[in-house]
Amino acid sequence: MPGAAPVSVVRVPTLGRWVFLLVPLLVLPVPFLVNRYIQYVLNLILVYVLVGVGFNIVIGNLGQLAFANVALFGLGAYASGILVVHAGWPWWTTIVPAGLIGALAGILASLPALRRIRLFYLAIMTMAFGELLRWIYIRAEPLTNGSMGLAVPPPVLLGLRLSSDRSKFYVFLVLVVVVVLLTSSLLRSRFGRAFMAIRDNELAAAAMGIPTDRYFVLAFAWSGFVVGVAGAMYTALVGHVTPEAFNLLELILHFAVVMVGGLASLAGSVIGAIVLTTTPELFRSFPGVQELVLSFVIIGVLLFLPRGLVSLLARRWSVFHERYYRE
């Protein structure tokens, strides 16, 4: 409008990137201030940060009700464990292969979506994919040791044995920062904008010339890669991979991480991982109370903060609203 005041432009993406770089720097001294149990919980949080980030790409950014996440997580964990135990690879060399196997599985999980299967039908098919893989884990005893699980030796990084949770923490932290920044760059690019366009209106996106099938495959593949890397981290953390670790309850936990933290939000994935990992641990001394408190947390957030806990940050700091928080 004539005479209107010029609108200042704030470089929110740059600020958002600084936020994600500052937080890891602040937590560097934490391992020297906590005991072994808390350190294990911190490492588990880092694993579930990537689990939430990967799941959020498909659920939040692409807007597809696909529940293959636990399958991708299990494949990454077993791929890493099998390469360490049977092929004799050092753990650090299995991280990328675990991610690539997760990406291939993500592409397979995207096939129903390419056939225009949506909503609950897609959810059921991808959920069945995870249950099929769990059946394979049990039956493929020569590789997975069946229902007894696969015992994996302590991880090795460049010849150094990561025998303590403290040493694992710093390796995990670097992996999480790198993968989150790569995901952030992807979502800020034209690929991320295409994901959001497809989520808002798939037919309109196709009419605008966006090759929706390619972006479906890309979103599922990158989601699988991120969650596959999380699976490799999980194997290094627990040292024993069993089929029961990737059941439907685990899938519900993954979904809760995304919903409690915030859909289509990287910061929300981090917050959801922190809340959903630490809440049960706070009440571990009270049998039966863990599940009750966790249920109240999930129900309360979904009722009163339907856009997730990240919406509380978005109200106060615009960086979370403009950069990571999506309406």
C-alpha positions as CSV (number, residue, x, y, z in Angstrom):
1,M,0.0,0.0,0.0
2,P,1.2,3.5,-0.8
3,G,2.8,5.2,2.2
4,A,2.9,2.0,4.2
5,A,5.9,1.6,6.5
6,P,8.5,-0.9,5.3
7,V,8.4,-4.3,6.9
8,S,11.7,-5.4,8.5
9,V,12.8,-8.9,7.7
10,V,14.3,-11.0,10.5
11,R,16.7,-13.8,9.5
12,V,14.9,-16.4,11.6
13,P,16.5,-19.5,9.9
14,T,19.9,-18.2,11.0
15,L,18.7,-17.6,14.5
16,G,17.1,-21.0,14.6
17,R,20.3,-22.7,13.6
18,W,22.2,-20.9,16.3
19,V,19.7,-22.2,18.8
20,F,20.3,-25.8,17.8
21,L,24.1,-25.2,17.9
22,L,24.0,-23.5,21.3
23,V,22.1,-26.2,23.1
24,P,24.7,-29.0,22.4
25,L,27.5,-26.7,23.6
26,L,25.6,-26.1,26.9
27,V,25.2,-29.8,27.6
28,L,28.9,-30.7,27.0
29,P,29.8,-30.7,30.7
30,V,26.7,-32.6,31.8
31,P,28.3,-36.1,31.8
32,F,30.7,-35.0,34.4
33,L,27.9,-33.9,36.7
34,V,25.6,-36.9,36.7
35,N,25.7,-40.6,37.7
36,R,25.7,-43.5,35.4
37,Y,22.0,-44.1,35.4
38,I,21.2,-40.5,34.5
39,Q,23.9,-40.7,31.8
40,Y,22.1,-43.7,30.3
41,V,18.8,-41.8,30.2
42,L,20.5,-38.8,28.5
43,N,21.9,-41.2,25.8
44,L,18.5,-42.7,25.4
45,I,17.0,-39.2,24.9
46,L,19.5,-38.6,22.1
47,V,18.4,-41.8,20.4
48,Y,14.7,-40.8,20.6
49,V,15.5,-37.3,19.3
50,L,16.4,-38.8,15.9
51,V,13.5,-41.2,16.2
52,G,11.1,-38.2,16.6
53,V,12.8,-36.2,13.9
54,G,12.6,-39.0,11.3
55,F,9.0,-39.8,12.2
56,N,8.0,-36.2,12.1
57,I,9.1,-35.8,8.5
58,V,6.4,-38.2,7.3
59,I,3.7,-37.5,9.9
60,G,4.2,-33.8,10.3
61,N,5.8,-32.3,7.3
62,L,4.4,-34.6,4.6
63,G,1.1,-35.1,6.5
64,Q,0.9,-38.9,5.9
65,L,-0.5,-41.3,8.5
66,A,2.3,-43.9,8.1
67,F,3.4,-46.0,11.0
68,A,6.5,-47.7,9.6
69,N,8.8,-45.9,12.0
70,V,9.3,-48.8,14.4
71,A,10.2,-51.0,11.5
72,L,12.8,-48.6,10.3
73,F,14.1,-48.3,13.8
74,G,14.4,-52.1,14.2
75,L,16.1,-52.5,10.8
76,G,18.7,-49.9,11.7
77,A,19.4,-51.6,15.0
78,Y,19.6,-55.1,13.6
79,A,21.6,-54.0,10.6
80,S,24.2,-52.4,12.9
81,G,24.2,-55.4,15.3
82,I,24.5,-58.0,12.5
83,L,27.4,-56.1,10.8
84,V,29.3,-55.9,14.1
85,V,28.6,-59.5,15.3
86,H,28.7,-61.5,12.0
87,A,30.8,-59.3,9.7
88,G,33.2,-58.0,12.3
89,W,32.8,-54.4,11.4
90,P,33.6,-51.7,13.9
91,W,30.4,-50.1,15.2
92,W,31.1,-46.6,13.7
93,T,31.4,-48.1,10.2
94,T,27.8,-49.5,10.5
95,I,26.1,-46.1,11.1
96,V,25.8,-45.1,7.5
97,P,24.8,-48.7,6.3
98,A,22.2,-48.8,9.0
99,G,20.8,-45.5,7.8
100,L,20.9,-46.6,4.1
101,I,19.0,-49.9,5.0
102,G,16.5,-47.7,6.8
103,A,16.2,-45.5,3.8
104,L,15.6,-48.5,1.5
105,A,12.9,-49.8,3.9
106,G,11.4,-46.3,3.9
107,I,11.1,-46.4,0.1
108,L,9.3,-49.8,0.4
109,A,7.0,-48.3,3.0
110,S,6.2,-45.4,0.6
111,L,4.9,-47.8,-2.1
112,P,1.3,-47.9,-0.7
113,A,1.3,-44.1,-0.7
114,L,2.4,-44.1,-4.3
115,R,-0.7,-46.2,-5.0
116,R,-2.8,-43.4,-3.5
117,I,-3.5,-45.3,-0.3
118,R,-4.1,-42.8,2.4
119,L,-5.3,-42.2,6.0
120,F,-6.2,-45.3,8.1
121,Y,-5.5,-47.7,5.2
122,L,-1.9,-46.4,4.9
123,A,-1.6,-46.6,8.7
124,I,-2.7,-50.2,8.9
125,M,-0.4,-51.3,6.0
126,T,2.7,-49.6,7.4
127,M,1.9,-50.9,10.8
128,A,1.7,-54.4,9.4
129,F,5.1,-53.9,7.7
130,G,6.6,-53.4,11.2
131,E,4.9,-56.5,12.5
132,L,6.1,-58.5,9.5
133,L,9.7,-57.5,10.2
134,R,9.4,-58.4,13.8
135,W,8.3,-61.9,12.7
136,I,11.4,-62.0,10.5
137,Y,13.6,-61.1,13.4
138,I,12.3,-64.0,15.4
139,R,12.5,-66.5,12.5
140,A,15.9,-65.5,11.1
141,E,17.8,-67.2,14.0
142,P,21.2,-67.6,12.2
143,L,21.4,-63.8,11.9
144,T,19.4,-62.4,14.8
145,N,19.5,-65.3,17.4
146,G,15.7,-65.3,17.3
147,S,13.6,-64.3,20.2
148,M,16.6,-64.5,22.5
149,G,18.0,-61.4,20.9
150,L,21.4,-60.5,19.5
151,A,24.2,-59.7,22.0
152,V,26.4,-56.9,20.6
153,P,29.9,-56.1,22.0
154,P,30.7,-52.6,23.1
155,P,31.0,-50.1,20.2
156,V,34.4,-49.2,18.8
157,L,35.1,-45.8,17.3
158,L,38.3,-45.4,15.3
159,G,40.0,-48.1,17.4
160,L,38.7,-46.7,20.7
161,R,36.4,-48.8,22.7
162,L,33.3,-46.9,23.9
163,S,32.8,-48.8,27.1
164,S,31.2,-46.1,29.2
165,D,28.0,-44.2,28.6
166,R,29.8,-41.0,29.0
167,S,32.0,-41.7,25.9
168,K,28.9,-42.8,24.0
169,F,27.1,-39.5,24.9
170,Y,29.6,-37.4,23.0
171,V,29.5,-39.6,19.9
172,F,25.7,-39.6,20.0
173,L,25.6,-35.9,20.5
174,V,27.7,-35.3,17.3
175,L,25.5,-37.7,15.3
176,V,22.3,-36.0,16.5
177,V,23.6,-32.5,15.7
178,V,24.8,-33.4,12.2
179,V,21.6,-35.3,11.3
180,V,19.3,-32.6,12.8
181,L,21.2,-29.8,10.9
182,L,21.0,-31.9,7.6
183,T,17.3,-32.4,8.2
184,S,16.8,-28.7,8.9
185,S,18.6,-27.8,5.7
186,L,16.4,-30.2,3.8
187,L,13.2,-28.8,5.3
188,R,14.3,-25.2,4.5
189,S,15.0,-26.1,0.9
190,R,12.5,-26.5,-2.0
191,F,12.1,-30.1,-0.9
192,G,10.8,-29.1,2.5
193,R,8.5,-26.5,0.9
194,A,7.2,-29.2,-1.4
195,F,6.5,-31.5,1.5
196,M,4.4,-28.8,3.2
197,A,2.6,-28.1,0.0
198,I,1.7,-31.7,-0.4
199,R,0.6,-31.9,3.2
200,D,-1.7,-28.8,2.9
201,N,-3.3,-29.9,-0.4
202,E,-1.9,-32.8,-2.5
203,L,-4.1,-32.1,-5.5
204,A,-3.2,-28.4,-5.6
205,A,0.5,-29.3,-5.3
206,A,0.3,-31.7,-8.2
207,A,-1.6,-29.1,-10.2
208,M,1.2,-26.6,-9.6
209,G,3.6,-29.0,-11.2
210,I,5.1,-30.6,-8.1
211,P,6.0,-34.2,-8.8
212,T,4.3,-35.6,-5.7
213,D,5.5,-39.2,-6.1
214,R,9.1,-38.2,-6.1
215,Y,8.7,-36.2,-2.9
216,F,6.8,-39.0,-1.2
217,V,9.8,-41.3,-1.9
218,L,12.3,-38.7,-0.8
219,A,10.4,-38.0,2.5
220,F,10.1,-41.7,3.3
221,A,13.7,-42.4,2.4
222,W,15.2,-39.6,4.5
223,S,12.9,-40.5,7.3
224,G,14.1,-44.1,7.1
225,F,17.8,-42.9,7.0
226,V,17.4,-40.8,10.1
227,V,15.6,-43.5,12.1
228,G,18.0,-46.1,10.8
229,V,20.9,-44.1,12.3
230,A,18.9,-43.9,15.6
231,G,18.7,-47.7,15.4
232,A,22.5,-48.0,15.2
233,M,22.8,-45.7,18.2
234,Y,20.3,-47.8,20.1
235,T,22.3,-51.0,19.4
236,A,25.5,-49.3,20.7
237,L,23.6,-48.1,23.8
238,V,21.8,-51.3,25.0
239,G,24.2,-53.9,23.6
240,H,21.4,-56.4,23.2
241,V,18.8,-56.2,20.4
242,T,15.6,-58.2,20.8
243,P,12.4,-58.4,18.6
244,E,10.3,-57.3,21.6
245,A,12.0,-53.9,21.6
246,F,10.2,-53.1,18.3
247,N,6.6,-53.9,19.1
248,L,3.4,-51.9,18.9
249,L,4.0,-50.3,22.3
250,E,7.3,-48.9,20.9
251,L,5.3,-47.5,18.0
252,I,2.9,-45.8,20.3
253,L,5.9,-44.2,22.1
254,H,7.3,-42.9,18.8
255,F,3.9,-41.4,17.9
256,A,3.6,-39.8,21.3
257,V,7.1,-38.2,21.0
258,V,5.9,-36.5,17.8
259,M,2.5,-35.5,19.0
260,V,3.5,-34.3,22.5
261,G,6.5,-32.4,21.1
262,G,4.8,-30.9,18.1
263,L,4.0,-31.8,14.5
264,A,6.3,-30.6,11.8
265,S,8.7,-29.2,14.3
266,L,12.3,-30.2,14.8
267,A,12.4,-28.4,18.2
268,G,9.1,-30.3,19.0
269,S,10.9,-33.7,18.3
270,V,13.6,-32.8,20.7
271,I,11.1,-31.7,23.4
272,G,8.9,-34.8,22.9
273,A,12.0,-37.1,23.2
274,I,13.0,-35.4,26.5
275,V,9.5,-35.5,28.0
276,L,8.6,-39.0,26.9
277,T,11.9,-40.5,27.9
278,T,12.4,-38.9,31.3
279,T,8.8,-39.1,32.6
280,P,8.7,-42.9,33.0
281,E,12.2,-42.8,34.6
282,L,11.1,-40.3,37.3
283,F,8.5,-42.8,38.5
284,R,10.5,-46.0,38.0
285,S,10.5,-46.6,41.8
286,F,6.7,-46.8,41.8
287,P,5.5,-49.9,39.9
288,G,2.4,-49.2,37.9
289,V,2.6,-45.4,38.3
290,Q,4.9,-45.0,35.3
291,E,2.2,-45.9,32.7
292,L,-0.4,-43.9,34.5
293,V,1.6,-40.7,34.6
294,L,2.8,-41.1,31.1
295,S,-0.9,-41.5,29.9
296,F,-1.9,-38.3,31.8
297,V,1.0,-36.4,30.1
298,I,0.0,-37.5,26.6
299,I,-3.7,-36.9,27.2
300,G,-3.2,-33.6,28.9
301,V,-0.9,-32.3,26.1
302,L,-3.2,-33.4,23.3
303,L,-6.2,-31.9,25.0
304,F,-4.8,-28.5,26.1
305,L,-1.9,-28.1,23.7
306,P,-3.0,-29.8,20.4
307,R,0.0,-28.3,18.6
308,G,2.4,-29.8,21.1
309,L,4.7,-28.5,23.8
310,V,6.6,-26.5,21.3
311,S,3.7,-24.1,21.0
312,L,4.5,-22.8,24.5
313,L,7.9,-21.8,23.2
314,A,6.4,-20.4,20.0
315,R,4.2,-18.0,22.0
316,R,7.2,-16.5,23.7
317,W,10.0,-16.7,21.1
318,S,9.2,-16.1,17.4
319,V,12.2,-18.3,16.3
320,F,10.2,-21.4,17.2
321,H,7.1,-20.1,15.5
322,E,8.6,-18.9,12.3
323,R,11.4,-21.4,11.9
324,Y,10.3,-24.7,13.4
325,Y,6.7,-24.4,14.5
326,R,4.1,-24.9,11.8
327,E,0.5,-23.9,11.9
